[in-house]
Amino acid sequence: MNALRAVFKRQAGACADLDSPFMARLMGLFAARLAPGTAVADRILGWEGDPSPLGDSVPLRIAGGLHALRRAGYPGLLAVYPPQEADDDMLWAAVMRAFESESAHLLAWLDQPPQTNEVRRAAALIPALHLAAARFGMPVRLTEIGTSAGLNLRADAFHLEAGGESYGPADAPVRLAPDWSGPTPRRAPVEVVARTGIDIAPIDPEREGARLLAYLWPDQPDRIARTSAAIALARRIPAEIVAQDAADWLAGPGLAPVPGALHLLFHTIAWQYLPADARARGDALIAEAGARATEEAPLARFAMEAGTGGAALSLQLWPDGRRIDLGLADYHGRWVRWSDDGGQIR
């Protein structure tokens, strides 16, 4: 039980660092006050497996279920969730009432892994896309590992303001403006001719948009509005979403060279969640595909994964295999620190 409480406490700290005081408070209440006696509490306290963010992310599962209730109009949570104000006793009492009256709903949410599909991570993807497109000068096939609902597969249709440079349509419904430092890659013509997302349990934005929004944090309406705009955009721009294990997909025909197109494979805060043997297998399969790449059928891999001081950004290009460290980004894309080596590919 103490280990589980520590997981909620760590989640509270992470939420505070990511500018969500409400979620920090809610997760702190779980750490301090959760006690057995209801079906939901007993399920959480008796969790079999790893409840941490690197495992089953139990705190975000229950938080998503509660937020889904609030978004659906459950009166008890409407009264204590943002934008309403409530003290800790009022908030926790409302959560306990939800545990009693909405146990079937909350137990179902505990059965499913969180899917956040953070749109602001595209603030790092978009410059990398332009960097690679400038290098090869050909249409792009985009593939995302750990795609969730595939919202960032439409990143070329977002508008990004970064360090005095702008990318994407001026009238784009999804607009990103991170705190940017460092050089900015020059804009390049970007024509995306194929979009494929791979996820073991993908979300359909057409049917499950409400679920996706519930995993966002109640006191961050800007994230909710931005994701809502991205969901609407995804309904207009088709993508192929494949429900498959990432390593199994990589072992199939998906990485075969296609002359006349750059294949950009990317993953953002997803690779780290694969088992170690799956990561090793995936790395080997991508390297093998890189060895098959040519100037007429190049391959690129953009990664945004856990690093020191933020998410580490990198871009690897084949056929030469060159790897460029692009810098660091906030896990939710609030800031980007682009490296001096990531300005242009020479």
C-alpha positions, 0 to 999 in steps of 0.5 A: 500500500505504501508503494502505491501511495508513493506512486500517487505522490510522484504523480502529484509532483509531476502534475505540479511540474507540468502546471496542473495544480488541480491534478497535483492536489487530487493526486496528493489526496489519493496518496494521503487519503485513499482507504479500502472499503469500496470496489474502486478503492480496493481495486486500486490498492490491490493493483496487480502489476506496476502501477507507476507511470512506467507501467500501468499508470494507475493514477492517470487511469483513475483520473481519466475516469473521474474527468470523464464523469465530470465532462459527462455532467456528473453533478457531484464532480461538476461542483468541485472540479475546475473552474469551480473552487473547492477545499480538499475535504469537499473534493475528496468527499465528491470523489468518494461519492463517485466511487460509490455511485459510479463504480462500474464506470470507474472500474471500466476506466481502470481496465484501460491504459491512458491515451493522452496524444499530447498535440504540443509535442508536434512543436518538436516534430514539425521542425524535424520534419522540415529539416528532413524534407529540406535534406531530401526534397521529396514527398514524405510518408509519415509513420508514428509508433505509439500513435494513440489517436494519430493526431500528430500524424497531421502535424504538417497541417498545424501552425507553429511559431518558433523562434521567429520562424513559422511553419504550416498553414497560417489559418490552421486550427491547431496553433503551437507557440512554445517557448523556443530557444536556439536556431530554427530549421528553414522551412521546406516544401512538405507534401505528406503522401501517406500517414500511418499510425501504429499502436497496440490499442489505438483510439479512433478520434471519430468515435472516442474523442471524448475518451481522449479529452478525458485524459487531459487535465481539468485545469488546462482548458488550453490543452483541451481546446487544442486537442479538440481542434486536432480531433476535428482536423483528424476527421478531415485528413485521413490516416491509416491506424494499425492496431499492432505491436510496434516491433511486429509491425517493424518486422513486416513490410512497412519499412520497405523502401519506396522510391520517390518518397522519404519515409519519416518514422517518429515516436514521442514519449512512447519508445520508452514504454516498450519492453526492453527486448521489444526496444532492442528488436525495434532498434535492430529492425530500423537499422536494417531498414536504414541499411536498405535505404537509398538516396531515392528511397531515404529513411528518417527516424525522429525521437522525442523520449525521456532524457536529462532535463527534458525529453531528448530530441534526435533525428537519424537519416539514412542512407548515411546513418547520420544521427543529429542531437536536436536538443531538449523539449518539455514533455508536454511541448511547452518549451523547446531548446533546439541545439546549434547542430540542429539548424540545418543539415549540411 
